[in-house]
């Protein structure tokens, strides 16, 4: 089965508590494991988030269109990439997580003004996997930054 990936950004309608975020990640990991999905969630202190999903195209699109697009916990949802995938970048992560400060998000190529609704500009979309690879590099950076994955 061919692989696919989807990256979207959104803003939380209200800030998540640590307990709410932990619960969301736990449910996502169970859901994704059952459906062969992998991915990553970046969450910033102001409620901005970027999520990557990897897996079978129909499964990703069903999740995105039937659940994510109608989830009242976030708004300003925008798809940044929706493409075939050569290989998984987050193969060991049913839903990896990294808290992302706005300062750290500026390290992503294409980052724009934080007060604007859009903070990862899809100017990289024409480059194969550029945004996906940049996100992968971002969460796998060397200390002092760290990544958190609980499986």
C-alpha positions, 0 to 999 in steps of 0.5 A, spaced: 500 500 500 502 506 498 504 511 503 501 518 504 502 524 508 498 530 511 501 536 514 496 541 517 496 547 522 491 550 526 490 554 533 486 551 539 480 554 541 482 555 548 489 553 551 490 545 553 492 543 560 497 538 560 492 533 563 488 535 556 494 534 552 496 528 555 489 525 554 489 527 547 495 524 545 494 517 549 487 517 545 491 519 538 496 513 539 491 508 540 487 510 534 493 511 530 496 504 532 489 501 530 489 504 523 497 504 521 498 511 522 504 515 525 506 522 526 507 528 530 504 534 534 507 540 535 504 545 540 506 552 542 504 556 548 499 560 545 495 554 542 498 554 535 499 547 533 502 543 527 500 536 526 503 531 521 500 524 519 503 518 515 500 512 513 495 510 507 491 515 503 484 513 504 485 512 512 489 519 513 483 523 509 478 519 512 481 522 519 482 529 517 475 530 513 471 526 518 474 528 525 479 533 525 476 538 520 470 538 525 473 538 532 471 544 536 478 544 540 481 548 534 480 553 529 483 556 523 485 549 520 489 549 514 492 544 510 500 545 508 501 538 505 497 532 502 502 528 498 504 521 496 510 519 501 517 515 499 518 513 507 515 514 513 519 520 517 516 518 524 515 510 523 516 509 531 511 514 533 504 513 533 503 520 535 510 524 537 509 530 541 514 536 542 512 542 546 514 548 541 516 555 543 514 560 538 522 562 538 523 554 536 518 555 531 522 560 528 527 555 526 522 552 521 524 555 514 518 559 512 516 561 519 512 568 519 510 573 523 507 569 530 501 574 531 498 572 524 494 566 523 498 562 519 505 561 521 508 555 517 508 558 510 507 553 504 512 556 500 516 549 501 510 545 498 513 545 491 519 542 494 519 534 495 518 533 502 521 539 504 516 541 510 516 534 512 523 533 512 524 540 516 519 538 521 523 531 522 529 535 523 526 539 528 524 534 533 530 530 532 535 536 534 541 535 539 541 537 546 539 542 549 532 541 545 529 535 546 523 531 544 518 527 548 515 520 545 511 516 550 508 509 547 
